[in-house]
Amino acid sequence: MTTDNFTMPFAGGHLDYAEDKRSISDIKMFLADPRAQSILLQRGKPAMNQQGGLHLVHPDALKGINVAQPAPVLLGLKDNGTPIFAFELAEDQTLIPQDSFQEMRFIAGRMKMKELAIAGRARSLFQWFHSHHFCSACGKETISASGGMYSHCPSCMTDHFPRVNPVVIMLILNGDKCLLGRSPGWPPGAYSALAGFVSPGESIEEACVRETQEEVGINTHSARYVFSQPWPFPSQLMIGLICETEENEITLNPKELEDAKWFSRDEVQAVFNKQSDAFTRPPRFTIAHHLLRHWLSE
């Protein structure tokens, strides 16, 4: 999560998940705590206040409001013990104006780091529950348990826990050049590091080699871990790597990428200095941005 006192965006929430304090009586106690706070989401969009921070309310404010399941979701406890909950509001809610809900990708770069991490955690948990609403063992409907930390099937008694999908994202180097690609549908000029899901039975180093070969036909080696990032779109762990190659020729896989190019260190530095439009710099809240910045600082 951290390298040289650097905290990756979407990390650094610093909550105590209170995994041993999630009985029904515990949750009721936390809900009744006068310090308790709740963040609000709608279709994965957090509610923001006029100052640009998360819109926070006491759980009591949700009484009589149409909320989606699971509810309540206890995200954890702050350092001072303040309980933090998350609720997902239905479209017909009347608690706050609809335009308070903002697409997280658009506002992530302006949010405070701790609030971004908390909102990202909430988004990931709700997305997981919505896509795992039925038991994979028997097909019956599940119910939320332990303050939203897992789902329980009352039919076959199976418990299901949220999963994080590992993804390798690699900056491929050849001397003083790096390889960046773009996916179909991206904004004009947008390029980023290559990435792909880790397959079962595969190490992160092997995933790096396979994904690079599949996407651009280049053989890589010497993959080294740099840092990771929780990515709540919907729930991934981005594993940042830097790897090496002596090959230059790109064999583009059009099913994977729209384009891929080599950029020199000077070209990348000029983009980061806002002195060049060779490509659009990845947003600051992405791990690709920080992989490039890390390379430039080496």
TORVEX-911470 format. One record per residue (C-alpha): residue number from 1; residue in one letter; x, y, z. Coordinates in Angstrom, 2 decimals. Example, Ala and Ser with C-alpha at 12.3 -4.5 7.8 and 13.67 -1.06 7.14 Angstrom:
+-----+---------+---------+---------+---------+
: num : residuo :      px :      py :      pz :
+-----+---------+---------+---------+---------+
:   1 :       A :   12.30 :   -4.50 :    7.80 :
:   2 :       S :   13.67 :   -1.06 :    7.14 :
+-----+---------+---------+---------+---------+
//
This chain:
+-----+---------+---------+---------+---------+
: num : residuo :      px :      py :      pz :
+-----+---------+---------+---------+---------+
:   1 :       M :    0.00 :    0.00 :    0.00 :
:   2 :       T :    2.79 :    2.42 :    0.83 :
:   3 :       T :    6.28 :    3.01 :   -0.60 :
:   4 :       D :    8.55 :    5.68 :    0.90 :
:   5 :       N :    5.64 :    7.22 :    2.84 :
:   6 :       F :    3.51 :    7.32 :   -0.31 :
:   7 :       T :   -0.10 :    6.17 :   -0.04 :
:   8 :       M :   -1.73 :    4.85 :   -3.19 :
:   9 :       P :   -5.15 :    6.34 :   -4.07 :
:  10 :       F :   -8.03 :    4.13 :   -2.82 :
:  11 :       A :   -5.73 :    2.82 :   -0.06 :
:  12 :       G :   -5.02 :    4.37 :    3.33 :
:  13 :       G :   -8.51 :    4.29 :    4.83 :
:  14 :       H :   -6.99 :    3.16 :    8.15 :
:  15 :       L :  -10.20 :    1.64 :    9.48 :
:  16 :       D :  -10.37 :   -1.07 :   12.10 :
:  17 :       Y :  -12.65 :   -3.56 :   10.38 :
:  18 :       A :  -13.83 :   -4.77 :   13.82 :
:  19 :       E :  -14.02 :   -8.35 :   12.61 :
:  20 :       D :  -14.50 :   -9.63 :   16.18 :
:  21 :       K :  -17.26 :   -7.13 :   16.97 :
:  22 :       R :  -19.94 :   -7.92 :   14.42 :
:  23 :       S :  -22.66 :   -9.72 :   16.32 :
:  24 :       I :  -26.21 :   -8.38 :   16.05 :
:  25 :       S :  -25.83 :   -6.72 :   19.46 :
:  26 :       D :  -22.51 :   -5.16 :   18.38 :
:  27 :       I :  -24.05 :   -3.70 :   15.22 :
:  28 :       K :  -26.98 :   -2.29 :   17.21 :
:  29 :       M :  -24.55 :   -0.72 :   19.67 :
:  30 :       F :  -22.55 :    0.89 :   16.85 :
:  31 :       L :  -25.71 :    2.17 :   15.17 :
:  32 :       A :  -26.79 :    3.81 :   18.42 :
:  33 :       D :  -23.40 :    5.45 :   19.01 :
:  34 :       P :  -23.99 :    9.23 :   18.86 :
:  35 :       R :  -20.69 :    9.60 :   16.99 :
:  36 :       A :  -21.68 :    7.09 :   14.28 :
:  37 :       Q :  -21.43 :    8.27 :   10.68 :
:  38 :       S :  -22.82 :    6.90 :    7.44 :
:  39 :       I :  -21.75 :    7.46 :    3.88 :
:  40 :       L :  -24.41 :    7.21 :    1.19 :
:  41 :       L :  -24.17 :    5.67 :   -2.27 :
:  42 :       Q :  -26.46 :    5.16 :   -5.22 :
:  43 :       R :  -25.45 :    2.79 :   -8.02 :
:  44 :       G :  -21.87 :    2.98 :   -6.79 :
:  45 :       K :  -21.84 :    6.78 :   -6.72 :
:  46 :       P :  -20.99 :    8.39 :   -3.36 :
:  47 :       A :  -23.01 :   11.34 :   -2.11 :
:  48 :       M :  -20.88 :   14.46 :   -1.82 :
:  49 :       N :  -21.46 :   17.64 :    0.15 :
:  50 :       Q :  -21.06 :   21.20 :   -1.15 :
:  51 :       Q :  -17.52 :   21.38 :    0.25 :
:  52 :       G :  -16.39 :   18.45 :   -1.91 :
:  53 :       G :  -16.30 :   15.90 :    0.90 :
:  54 :       L :  -18.39 :   12.82 :    1.57 :
:  55 :       H :  -21.93 :   13.59 :    2.68 :
:  56 :       L :  -22.08 :   12.08 :    6.19 :
:  57 :       V :  -25.20 :   11.46 :    8.26 :
:  58 :       H :  -25.96 :    9.60 :   11.46 :
:  59 :       P :  -27.59 :    6.20 :   10.81 :
:  60 :       D :  -30.76 :    7.51 :   12.49 :
:  61 :       A :  -31.24 :    9.79 :    9.47 :
:  62 :       L :  -31.92 :    6.69 :    7.37 :
:  63 :       K :  -35.04 :    5.69 :    9.32 :
:  64 :       G :  -37.96 :    5.59 :    6.91 :
:  65 :       I :  -35.68 :    5.99 :    3.88 :
:  66 :       N :  -35.77 :    3.39 :    1.12 :
:  67 :       V :  -32.36 :    1.68 :    1.21 :
:  68 :       A :  -31.09 :   -1.26 :   -0.82 :
:  69 :       Q :  -29.79 :   -4.47 :    0.67 :
:  70 :       P :  -27.44 :   -5.22 :    2.30 :
:  71 :       A :  -28.06 :   -2.75 :    5.11 :
:  72 :       P :  -26.45 :   -1.65 :    7.24 :
:  73 :       V :  -22.87 :   -2.22 :    6.10 :
:  74 :       L :  -20.36 :   -1.54 :    8.86 :
:  75 :       L :  -17.21 :   -0.42 :    7.05 :
:  76 :       G :  -15.21 :   -0.26 :   10.27 :
:  77 :       L :  -14.11 :    1.98 :   13.11 :
:  78 :       K :  -12.01 :    5.13 :   12.90 :
:  79 :       D :   -8.92 :    5.54 :   15.09 :
:  80 :       N :  -11.04 :    7.18 :   17.78 :
:  81 :       G :  -13.61 :    4.34 :   17.67 :
:  82 :       T :  -16.21 :    6.18 :   15.60 :
:  83 :       P :  -18.29 :    3.63 :   13.64 :
:  84 :       I :  -18.51 :    4.21 :    9.89 :
:  85 :       F :  -21.46 :    2.69 :    8.01 :
:  86 :       A :  -22.46 :    2.67 :    4.36 :
:  87 :       F :  -25.96 :    2.63 :    2.93 :
:  88 :       E :  -27.04 :    2.40 :   -0.69 :
:  89 :       L :  -30.10 :    4.49 :   -1.36 :
:  90 :       A :  -32.83 :    3.62 :   -3.81 :
:  91 :       E :  -33.60 :    5.87 :   -6.78 :
:  92 :       D :  -36.76 :    7.24 :   -5.14 :
:  93 :       Q :  -35.04 :    8.34 :   -1.93 :
:  94 :       T :  -35.88 :   11.79 :   -0.58 :
:  95 :       L :  -33.05 :   12.30 :    1.91 :
:  96 :       I :  -30.73 :   14.36 :   -0.30 :
:  97 :       P :  -30.82 :   15.78 :   -3.85 :
:  98 :       Q :  -30.07 :   13.32 :   -6.64 :
:  99 :       D :  -27.24 :   15.46 :   -7.98 :
: 100 :       S :  -25.34 :   14.87 :   -4.73 :
: 101 :       F :  -24.35 :   11.45 :   -6.06 :
: 102 :       Q :  -21.20 :   11.75 :   -8.14 :
: 103 :       E :  -19.44 :    9.23 :  -10.40 :
: 104 :       M :  -16.34 :    8.21 :   -8.46 :
: 105 :       R :  -14.06 :    8.09 :  -11.50 :
: 106 :       F :  -14.79 :   11.77 :  -12.15 :
: 107 :       I :  -14.23 :   13.03 :   -8.62 :
: 108 :       A :  -11.53 :   10.65 :   -7.32 :
: 109 :       G :   -8.75 :   13.09 :   -8.15 :
: 110 :       R :  -10.36 :   15.77 :   -5.97 :
: 111 :       M :  -11.32 :   13.65 :   -2.96 :
: 112 :       K :   -9.37 :   13.46 :    0.27 :
: 113 :       M :   -7.30 :   10.27 :    0.41 :
: 114 :       K :   -9.00 :    8.74 :    3.47 :
: 115 :       E :  -12.47 :    9.54 :    2.14 :
: 116 :       L :  -11.59 :    8.08 :   -1.25 :
: 117 :       A :  -10.44 :    4.85 :    0.42 :
: 118 :       I :  -13.60 :    4.59 :    2.51 :
: 119 :       A :  -15.87 :    5.26 :   -0.46 :
: 120 :       G :  -13.93 :    2.75 :   -2.56 :
: 121 :       R :  -14.31 :    0.06 :    0.10 :
: 122 :       A :  -18.04 :    0.68 :    0.27 :
: 123 :       R :  -18.43 :    0.59 :   -3.50 :
: 124 :       S :  -16.56 :   -2.71 :   -3.78 :
: 125 :       L :  -18.63 :   -4.36 :   -1.06 :
: 126 :       F :  -21.96 :   -3.28 :   -2.56 :
: 127 :       Q :  -20.91 :   -4.32 :   -6.06 :
: 128 :       W :  -19.92 :   -7.75 :   -4.77 :
: 129 :       F :  -23.24 :   -8.28 :   -2.99 :
: 130 :       H :  -25.26 :   -7.20 :   -6.01 :
: 131 :       S :  -23.46 :   -9.70 :   -8.25 :
: 132 :       H :  -23.52 :  -12.54 :   -5.67 :
: 133 :       H :  -27.09 :  -12.27 :   -4.47 :
: 134 :       F :  -27.71 :  -15.99 :   -4.93 :
: 135 :       C :  -25.89 :  -18.95 :   -3.42 :
: 136 :       S :  -23.39 :  -20.56 :   -5.81 :
: 137 :       A :  -23.89 :  -23.90 :   -4.02 :
: 138 :       C :  -27.69 :  -24.27 :   -4.17 :
: 139 :       G :  -28.98 :  -21.23 :   -6.07 :
: 140 :       K :  -31.14 :  -19.89 :   -3.26 :
: 141 :       E :  -31.19 :  -16.25 :   -2.22 :
: 142 :       T :  -28.59 :  -15.22 :    0.35 :
: 143 :       I :  -28.81 :  -12.74 :    3.22 :
: 144 :       S :  -26.25 :  -10.26 :    4.50 :
: 145 :       A :  -24.39 :  -11.24 :    7.67 :
: 146 :       S :  -21.87 :   -9.76 :   10.09 :
: 147 :       G :  -22.67 :   -6.16 :    9.26 :
: 148 :       G :  -22.25 :   -6.72 :    5.54 :
: 149 :       M :  -18.94 :   -8.58 :    5.66 :
: 150 :       Y :  -20.28 :  -11.76 :    4.06 :
: 151 :       S :  -23.49 :  -13.33 :    2.79 :
: 152 :       H :  -25.16 :  -16.39 :    4.28 :
: 153 :       C :  -27.40 :  -18.93 :    2.56 :
: 154 :       P :  -30.16 :  -19.98 :    4.97 :
: 155 :       S :  -31.05 :  -22.87 :    2.65 :
: 156 :       C :  -27.75 :  -24.82 :    2.60 :
: 157 :       M :  -25.93 :  -22.86 :    5.36 :
: 158 :       T :  -23.06 :  -21.86 :    3.06 :
: 159 :       D :  -21.23 :  -18.63 :    3.80 :
: 160 :       H :  -19.89 :  -16.52 :    0.92 :
: 161 :       F :  -17.16 :  -13.94 :    1.39 :
: 162 :       P :  -16.31 :  -10.96 :   -0.83 :
: 163 :       R :  -13.48 :  -11.63 :   -3.26 :
: 164 :       V :  -10.83 :   -9.36 :   -4.69 :
: 165 :       N :   -9.61 :  -10.11 :   -8.24 :
: 166 :       P :   -5.81 :   -9.86 :   -8.72 :
: 167 :       V :   -4.68 :   -7.92 :  -11.79 :
: 168 :       V :   -1.11 :   -7.37 :  -12.95 :
: 169 :       I :   -0.37 :   -3.96 :  -14.40 :
: 170 :       M :    3.11 :   -3.69 :  -15.86 :
: 171 :       L :    5.35 :   -0.96 :  -17.15 :
: 172 :       I :    7.44 :   -2.62 :  -19.87 :
: 173 :       L :   10.90 :   -1.14 :  -20.33 :
: 174 :       N :   13.48 :   -1.40 :  -23.09 :
: 175 :       G :   16.40 :    0.78 :  -22.09 :
: 176 :       D :   15.08 :    4.32 :  -21.69 :
: 177 :       K :   11.75 :    3.54 :  -23.39 :
: 178 :       C :    8.46 :    2.30 :  -21.97 :
: 179 :       L :    5.55 :    0.63 :  -23.74 :
: 180 :       L :    2.05 :    2.01 :  -23.28 :
: 181 :       G :   -1.22 :    0.91 :  -24.85 :
: 182 :       R :   -4.80 :    2.06 :  -25.22 :
: 183 :       S :   -8.07 :    0.14 :  -25.19 :
: 184 :       P :  -10.94 :    0.74 :  -27.61 :
: 185 :       G :  -13.26 :    3.49 :  -26.46 :
: 186 :       W :  -10.72 :    5.38 :  -24.40 :
: 187 :       P :  -10.59 :    9.19 :  -24.78 :
: 188 :       P :   -8.37 :   10.41 :  -27.63 :
: 189 :       G :   -4.69 :   10.35 :  -26.72 :
: 190 :       A :   -5.12 :    8.24 :  -23.58 :
: 191 :       Y :   -2.39 :    5.62 :  -23.06 :
: 192 :       S :   -1.58 :    3.53 :  -20.02 :
: 193 :       A :    0.41 :    0.57 :  -18.76 :
: 194 :       L :   -0.69 :   -2.86 :  -19.97 :
: 195 :       A :   -2.75 :   -4.94 :  -17.55 :
: 196 :       G :   -4.53 :   -8.27 :  -17.22 :
: 197 :       F :   -6.12 :  -10.64 :  -14.72 :
: 198 :       V :   -4.02 :  -13.29 :  -13.01 :
: 199 :       S :   -5.19 :  -16.72 :  -14.15 :
: 200 :       P :   -5.66 :  -19.70 :  -11.76 :
: 201 :       G :   -2.39 :  -21.54 :  -11.18 :
: 202 :       E :   -0.32 :  -18.53 :  -12.23 :
: 203 :       S :    2.17 :  -16.36 :  -10.37 :
: 204 :       I :    2.12 :  -12.60 :  -10.86 :
: 205 :       E :    5.41 :  -12.86 :  -12.77 :
: 206 :       E :    3.94 :  -15.50 :  -15.09 :
: 207 :       A :    0.81 :  -13.40 :  -15.60 :
: 208 :       C :    3.01 :  -10.46 :  -16.57 :
: 209 :       V :    4.83 :  -12.53 :  -19.22 :
: 210 :       R :    1.64 :  -14.08 :  -20.61 :
: 211 :       E :   -0.42 :  -10.89 :  -20.77 :
: 212 :       T :    2.36 :   -8.94 :  -22.49 :
: 213 :       Q :    2.85 :  -11.69 :  -25.04 :
: 214 :       E :   -0.90 :  -11.92 :  -25.68 :
: 215 :       E :   -1.44 :   -8.18 :  -26.07 :
: 216 :       V :    1.65 :   -6.97 :  -27.94 :
: 217 :       G :    3.63 :  -10.11 :  -28.84 :
: 218 :       I :    6.66 :   -9.12 :  -26.77 :
: 219 :       N :    8.61 :  -11.39 :  -24.44 :
: 220 :       T :    9.47 :   -9.89 :  -21.07 :
: 221 :       H :   11.59 :  -10.89 :  -18.08 :
: 222 :       S :   12.85 :   -9.63 :  -14.71 :
: 223 :       A :    9.44 :   -8.54 :  -13.46 :
: 224 :       R :    9.69 :   -6.78 :  -10.11 :
: 225 :       Y :    6.96 :   -5.67 :   -7.76 :
: 226 :       V :    6.65 :   -1.95 :   -7.07 :
: 227 :       F :    3.35 :   -1.36 :   -5.27 :
: 228 :       S :   -0.34 :   -2.31 :   -5.36 :
: 229 :       Q :   -3.69 :   -0.54 :   -5.41 :
: 230 :       P :   -7.23 :   -1.51 :   -4.42 :
: 231 :       W :   -9.40 :   -0.64 :   -7.43 :
: 232 :       P :  -13.16 :   -0.57 :   -6.79 :
: 233 :       F :  -14.30 :   -0.94 :  -10.42 :
: 234 :       P :  -15.70 :   -3.32 :   -9.34 :
: 235 :       S :  -13.27 :   -5.00 :   -6.89 :
: 236 :       Q :   -9.70 :   -5.62 :   -7.99 :
: 237 :       L :   -6.21 :   -5.52 :   -6.56 :
: 238 :       M :   -3.90 :   -3.90 :   -9.09 :
: 239 :       I :   -0.40 :   -5.33 :   -8.69 :
: 240 :       G :    2.10 :   -2.85 :  -10.09 :
: 241 :       L :    5.17 :   -4.33 :  -11.80 :
: 242 :       I :    8.10 :   -3.13 :  -13.85 :
: 243 :       C :    9.56 :   -5.62 :  -16.32 :
: 244 :       E :   12.24 :   -5.66 :  -19.00 :
: 245 :       T :   12.53 :   -6.64 :  -22.66 :
: 246 :       E :   15.09 :   -6.37 :  -25.46 :
: 247 :       E :   12.42 :   -6.55 :  -28.15 :
: 248 :       N :   11.02 :   -3.53 :  -30.00 :
: 249 :       E :    8.57 :   -4.87 :  -32.58 :
: 250 :       I :    4.94 :   -4.72 :  -31.48 :
: 251 :       T :    2.47 :   -7.32 :  -32.73 :
: 252 :       L :   -0.82 :   -5.79 :  -31.68 :
: 253 :       N :   -3.72 :   -8.01 :  -30.65 :
: 254 :       P :   -6.77 :   -5.99 :  -31.82 :
: 255 :       K :   -9.04 :   -8.01 :  -29.52 :
: 256 :       E :   -7.10 :   -6.61 :  -26.56 :
: 257 :       L :   -5.80 :   -3.19 :  -27.58 :
: 258 :       E :   -6.53 :   -0.45 :  -30.09 :
: 259 :       D :   -2.92 :    0.75 :  -30.16 :
: 260 :       A :    0.43 :    0.44 :  -28.38 :
: 261 :       K :    3.54 :    2.60 :  -28.68 :
: 262 :       W :    7.03 :    3.04 :  -27.28 :
: 263 :       F :    7.69 :    6.35 :  -25.52 :
: 264 :       S :   11.12 :    7.59 :  -24.46 :
: 265 :       R :   11.80 :    8.71 :  -20.90 :
: 266 :       D :   12.14 :   12.28 :  -22.18 :
: 267 :       E :    8.75 :   12.08 :  -23.89 :
: 268 :       V :    7.09 :   10.76 :  -20.74 :
: 269 :       Q :    8.80 :   13.39 :  -18.60 :
: 270 :       A :    7.60 :   16.12 :  -20.95 :
: 271 :       V :    4.03 :   14.84 :  -20.67 :
: 272 :       F :    4.24 :   14.84 :  -16.87 :
: 273 :       N :    5.70 :   18.35 :  -16.98 :
: 274 :       K :    2.73 :   19.42 :  -19.16 :
: 275 :       Q :    5.16 :   20.35 :  -21.92 :
: 276 :       S :    3.99 :   17.74 :  -24.44 :
: 277 :       D :    0.79 :   16.17 :  -25.73 :
: 278 :       A :    2.46 :   12.98 :  -26.99 :
: 279 :       F :   -0.21 :   11.16 :  -24.95 :
: 280 :       T :   -2.67 :   11.98 :  -22.20 :
: 281 :       R :   -1.17 :   11.39 :  -18.79 :
: 282 :       P :   -3.06 :    8.72 :  -16.79 :
: 283 :       P :   -5.12 :   10.29 :  -14.01 :
: 284 :       R :   -3.35 :   10.82 :  -10.70 :
: 285 :       F :   -5.68 :    8.40 :   -8.89 :
: 286 :       T :   -4.55 :    5.46 :  -11.10 :
: 287 :       I :   -1.66 :    3.12 :  -10.38 :
: 288 :       A :   -0.47 :    3.60 :  -13.98 :
: 289 :       H :    0.20 :    7.25 :  -13.22 :
: 290 :       H :    2.35 :    6.33 :  -10.24 :
: 291 :       L :    4.19 :    3.53 :  -12.05 :
: 292 :       L :    5.28 :    6.09 :  -14.65 :
: 293 :       R :    6.17 :    8.64 :  -11.98 :
: 294 :       H :    8.17 :    5.99 :  -10.10 :
: 295 :       W :   10.10 :    5.12 :  -13.27 :
: 296 :       L :   10.86 :    8.77 :  -13.95 :
: 297 :       S :   12.27 :    9.16 :  -10.43 :
: 298 :       E :   14.59 :    6.15 :  -10.63 :
+-----+---------+---------+---------+---------+
//
